[in-house]
Amino acid sequence: MPKNKKKNKNKNKSRNKVETANILEEDSSDSELEPLVSICTPTFNRRPFIPFIKKCIENQTYPKSRIEWIIIDDGTDPIGDLVEGIEYVKYFYYPDKMLLGKKRNLMHSKCSGDIIIYMDDDDYYPKDRVSHAVQTLLENPNFLIAGSSEMHIYFDSKNTVYQCGPYKEFHSTAATFAFKKELLLQTSYNEENALAEERHFLKNYTIPLKQLDTQKSIMVFSHKHNSLNKEKLLENMDATRTKLSQFTVDDFIDDAVLKQFYMVDMNDLLTNYEPGKPEYKPKLMEQIKNMELERNKRLEDHNKMLEAQKRILNQTQNQIQIGDARIAHYEKQIEDKVCIINDLLKRIKDLNTELNYYKGVTNSI
């Protein structure tokens, strides 16, 4: 009897192994049907961030067998050692500094995937980032690109999450782009752009773009090494369509390690990481300065236009007031003349009454 039990036990083990093998084979064959995705990450002196963007990618629910991770690094502190040995990584190092537009175009030339998805080195990406973007593109065949115009940014200085956007219908920030490779047949980046590169790529936001669910796409954390100081978004919240977010960090991040880094450790690590400071990107800083000058000039011109319109409005109001005064004067004159006429009519009536009286007296005599 014990022998039979042992035989049955061995049969069950054997059956379980076969079933497990079949399931794995089915999963493998199913994953092979998924589009190959090229995740693109440009980087420059962002060593403190790399272990955590790596963890974001490791956490993705999309099959790793259908992912390649393209990294273009032109920093003075190369990060190749941090991604060495990862099967799906394609790491390219260039010692000569490139502007972001050129770097993104170069990334595209390295992609083998049918779908290209951006995951920038200093942002947090939810575990559904890739699967959600792929599903959205597949379910909306009339769109070649998807992205999010709405973003939620955590400001450590205020311990608060703010929402930026949404803006235009086809607007999106590059950090959330996901697009079919065929889109590159009709557009590319301006290689002289160091920031705000989206406008040229999206042809001034005229390329049809499907909006993604922001909660499944990205969360941004303002930090000391931001190329563009995100604190400026809070200076004029109405103009930048910035408001308090309905979400908290917990609504985006459920990984304790990632939450600890982005909310606690990040800025301390950056304080001691000299190569990542924005001043190490002189061309970028020059473009930011020029953008601020241009923005200030537009603001100045806008204020001048408002002042001119205000003067015209004041002149119009003055003319209306003068017109109203004249109308009141004429109305008073008319009113006075009406009173005179009424007095005359009353006088005529009285005279007629008096005349009729005398006529009656005369007739009686």
C-alpha positions in Angstrom: 0.0 0.0 0.0 2.7 2.5 0.8 4.4 1.7 -2.6 1.2 2.6 -4.4 1.0 5.9 -2.5 4.5 6.6 -3.5 3.8 5.8 -7.1 0.7 8.0 -7.1 2.7 10.8 -5.5 5.4 10.5 -8.2 2.7 10.5 -10.9 1.2 13.7 -9.5 4.6 15.3 -9.4 5.2 14.3 -13.0 1.7 15.6 -14.0 2.3 18.9 -12.2 5.7 19.3 -14.0 4.0 18.7 -17.4 1.2 21.2 -16.6 3.7 23.8 -15.4 5.8 23.3 -18.5 2.6 23.7 -20.7 1.6 26.9 -18.8 5.1 28.4 -19.2 5.1 27.4 -22.9 1.7 29.1 -23.3 2.9 32.2 -21.5 6.0 32.3 -23.6 4.0 32.0 -26.9 1.5 34.6 -25.7 4.3 37.1 -24.9 5.9 36.5 -28.3 2.6 37.9 -29.8 3.2 41.3 -28.0 4.9 44.0 -30.0 8.6 44.5 -29.4 9.0 47.7 -27.3 12.1 49.9 -27.3 12.3 51.9 -24.1 14.5 55.0 -24.6 16.4 56.8 -21.9 18.8 59.6 -22.7 21.1 60.4 -19.8 23.9 62.8 -18.7 25.5 62.6 -15.3 22.5 61.1 -13.5 24.2 58.3 -11.7 22.1 58.6 -8.4 18.9 58.1 -10.5 19.9 55.0 -12.5 19.3 52.3 -10.0 15.8 53.6 -9.5 14.8 54.0 -13.2 16.3 50.5 -13.6 13.9 49.3 -10.8 11.0 51.1 -12.5 11.7 49.0 -15.7 12.2 45.8 -13.7 8.7 46.4 -12.2 7.0 46.7 -15.6 4.2 44.2 -16.2 5.0 44.0 -19.9 6.9 40.8 -20.8 10.7 41.4 -20.5 11.3 39.2 -23.5 9.5 41.9 -25.6 11.5 44.8 -24.2 14.8 46.4 -25.1 16.2 49.3 -23.1 18.1 51.8 -25.2 20.4 54.1 -23.2 22.3 57.0 -24.8 24.9 58.4 -22.4 27.1 61.4 -23.1 28.0 62.3 -19.6 31.4 62.8 -18.0 30.4 60.2 -15.4 29.3 57.2 -17.6 26.8 54.8 -16.0 27.5 51.7 -18.0 28.6 49.8 -14.9 25.2 50.2 -13.4 23.4 48.4 -16.2 26.0 45.9 -17.1 24.8 42.3 -17.4 21.1 43.2 -18.0 20.1 41.2 -21.0 17.7 43.6 -22.5 19.9 46.7 -22.2 21.6 48.3 -25.2 24.0 50.9 -23.8 25.8 53.4 -26.0 28.4 55.8 -24.6 29.5 59.0 -26.5 32.2 61.2 -25.0 31.1 64.3 -26.9 28.2 66.2 -25.3 25.0 66.3 -27.4 22.0 68.4 -27.3 18.8 66.6 -26.3 17.2 66.8 -29.8 20.2 65.1 -31.4 20.3 62.5 -28.6 16.7 61.5 -29.1 17.1 61.2 -32.8 20.2 59.0 -32.2 18.2 56.8 -29.8 15.6 56.2 -32.5 18.3 54.9 -34.9 19.2 52.3 -32.3 15.6 51.0 -31.8 14.5 47.6 -33.1 11.0 47.8 -31.6 7.7 48.4 -33.3 6.8 50.7 -30.5 9.1 53.3 -28.9 8.4 54.4 -25.3 10.3 57.1 -23.4 11.3 56.7 -19.8 13.5 59.5 -18.7 16.2 58.9 -16.1 14.9 61.2 -13.3 11.2 60.4 -13.4 9.1 57.7 -11.7 7.2 55.3 -14.0 4.3 53.1 -12.8 4.5 49.4 -13.4 1.8 49.6 -16.1 3.6 52.3 -18.0 4.6 50.1 -21.0 1.6 47.8 -21.1 -0.9 50.8 -20.8 0.9 52.7 -23.6 1.1 49.7 -25.9 -2.6 48.8 -25.3 -3.6 52.4 -26.0 -1.8 52.5 -29.3 -3.1 49.1 -30.4 -6.7 50.0 -29.5 -6.5 53.4 -31.3 -5.0 52.6 -34.7 -5.8 56.1 -36.1 -3.1 57.5 -33.7 0.6 56.9 -34.2 1.5 58.5 -30.9 0.2 58.7 -27.3 1.3 60.8 -24.4 0.0 62.8 -21.4 -0.6 66.5 -21.3 -1.4 66.2 -17.6 1.4 65.6 -15.1 1.5 65.4 -11.4 4.7 66.8 -9.7 5.8 66.3 -6.1 7.5 69.4 -4.6 9.7 68.4 -1.7 9.9 72.1 -0.6 6.1 72.0 0.0 5.6 68.3 0.6 2.7 68.6 -1.8 1.7 67.2 -5.2 0.6 69.7 -7.9 -1.1 69.1 -11.2 0.1 70.7 -14.4 -2.1 70.7 -17.4 -3.8 69.5 -19.4 -3.0 71.9 -22.2 -3.8 71.4 -25.9 -5.6 68.4 -27.3 -2.5 67.0 -29.0 0.0 68.3 -26.4 2.2 66.1 -24.4 5.5 66.2 -22.6 8.3 64.1 -24.2 8.8 62.1 -21.0 5.4 60.4 -21.6 5.7 59.7 -25.3 4.9 56.3 -26.7 4.7 56.0 -30.5 4.8 53.5 -33.4 8.1 53.5 -35.1 6.4 54.5 -38.4 5.8 57.9 -37.0 9.5 58.6 -37.6 8.9 58.6 -41.3 7.1 62.0 -40.9 8.9 63.7 -38.1 12.1 64.0 -36.1 13.7 66.4 -33.5 15.4 69.7 -34.1 19.0 68.7 -33.2 19.7 72.2 -31.9 17.1 71.9 -29.1 18.3 71.3 -25.6 14.9 71.4 -24.0 11.2 71.9 -24.9 11.9 69.6 -27.9 8.3 68.3 -28.1 6.9 71.3 -30.1 9.1 70.6 -33.1 8.6 66.8 -33.0 4.8 67.2 -32.8 4.9 69.9 -35.5 3.6 72.6 -33.2 1.1 70.1 -31.6 -0.7 69.3 -34.9 0.2 65.6 -35.1 -2.9 63.7 -33.7 -1.9 62.4 -30.2 -4.0 60.1 -28.0 -4.0 61.1 -24.3 -2.8 58.4 -21.8 -4.0 57.9 -18.3 -1.6 60.0 -16.3 -1.7 57.7 -13.3 -0.4 54.9 -15.4 2.2 56.9 -17.2 4.4 59.1 -14.9 5.0 60.9 -11.7 7.5 63.8 -11.7 9.6 64.8 -8.6 11.1 68.3 -8.5 14.7 68.1 -7.6 17.9 70.1 -7.3 19.4 68.9 -10.6 16.3 69.6 -12.8 17.5 71.2 -16.0 14.6 73.5 -15.9 13.6 74.7 -12.3 10.1 73.3 -11.8 9.5 75.6 -8.8 8.9 78.4 -11.4 5.6 76.6 -12.2 4.3 77.7 -8.8 5.2 81.3 -9.3 2.3 82.0 -11.7 0.0 79.0 -11.3 -2.9 80.4 -13.4 -0.6 81.0 -16.4 0.9 77.5 -16.2 -2.4 75.8 -15.5 -0.9 74.5 -12.2 -3.1 73.6 -9.3 -3.2 71.4 -6.2 -3.4 67.7 -7.3 -6.3 65.4 -6.2 -3.6 62.7 -5.9 -0.9 61.9 -3.3 2.4 60.1 -3.9 0.7 56.9 -2.6 -1.7 57.0 -5.5 1.2 56.5 -7.9 4.0 54.6 -6.0 3.4 51.3 -4.1 7.1 50.3 -4.1 8.6 51.1 -0.7 12.2 51.3 -2.1 11.2 53.7 -4.8 9.1 55.8 -2.5 12.0 56.1 0.0 14.3 57.3 -2.8 12.1 59.9 -4.5 10.6 61.3 -1.3 13.5 61.1 1.2 16.9 60.1 -0.2 17.0 61.8 -3.6 17.9 65.4 -2.8 20.4 64.3 -0.2 22.2 62.2 -2.8 22.1 65.0 -5.4 23.6 67.5 -2.9 26.8 65.4 -2.9 26.8 64.6 -6.6 28.7 67.5 -8.3 28.6 66.3 -12.0 24.8 66.4 -12.1 24.4 70.1 -11.4 22.7 72.1 -14.2 25.8 74.3 -14.7 27.6 71.3 -16.2 25.2 71.7 -19.2 26.3 75.2 -20.5 24.4 75.0 -23.9 21.3 73.9 -22.0 21.6 76.8 -19.6 22.1 79.2 -22.5 18.9 78.0 -24.1 17.0 78.3 -20.8 18.3 81.8 -20.4 17.2 82.7 -24.0 13.8 81.1 -23.4 13.4 83.2 -20.2 14.4 86.3 -22.1 11.9 85.5 -24.8 9.2 84.7 -22.3 9.9 88.0 -20.4 9.8 89.9 -23.8 6.5 88.2 -24.6 5.2 89.1 -21.2 6.4 92.7 -21.5 4.7 92.9 -25.0 1.5 91.4 -23.5 1.5 93.9 -20.7 2.0 96.8 -23.1 -0.9 95.5 -25.2 -3.0 95.3 -22.0 -2.0 98.9 -21.1 -2.9 100.1 -24.6 -6.3 98.3 -24.4 -6.8 99.8 -20.9 -6.2 103.3 -22.2 -8.6 102.8 -25.1 -11.2 101.4 -22.6 -10.7 104.5 -20.3 -11.0 106.8 -23.3 -14.2 105.0 -24.4 -15.5 105.2 -20.8 -14.7 108.9 -20.7 -16.5 109.5 -24.0 -19.5 107.6 -22.7 -19.4 109.7 -19.5 -19.3 112.9 -21.6 -22.1 111.6 -23.8 -24.1 110.7 -20.8 -23.5 114.2 -19.4 -24.7 115.7 -22.6 -27.7 113.5 -22.7 -28.5 114.4 -19.1 -28.1 118.1 -20.1 -30.4 117.8 -23.1 -32.9 115.8 -21.1 -32.9 118.6 -18.5 -33.5 121.2 -21.2 -36.3 119.1 -22.7 -37.8 118.7 -19.2 -37.6 122.4 -18.6 -39.2 123.1 -21.9 -41.9 120.6 -21.3 -42.6 122.3 -18.0 -42.8 125.7 -19.8 -45.2 124.2 -22.4 -47.3 122.7 -19.7 -47.5 126.0 -17.9 -48.4 127.7 -21.2 -51.1 125.1 -21.9 -52.5 125.6 -18.4 -52.4 129.4 -18.9 -54.2 129.0 -22.3 -56.8 126.8 -20.6 -57.3 129.3 -17.8 -57.6 132.1 -20.4 -60.2 130.1 -22.4 -62.2 129.5 -19.2 -62.0 133.2 -18.4 -62.9 134.2 -21.9 -65.9 131.8 -22.0 -67.1 133.3 -18.7 -67.0 136.8 -20.1 -68.8 135.6 -23.2 -71.5 134.2 -21.1 -71.9 137.4 -19.1 -72.0 139.5 -22.3 -74.6 137.3 -23.9 -76.8 137.5 -20.8 -76.8 141.3 -20.9 
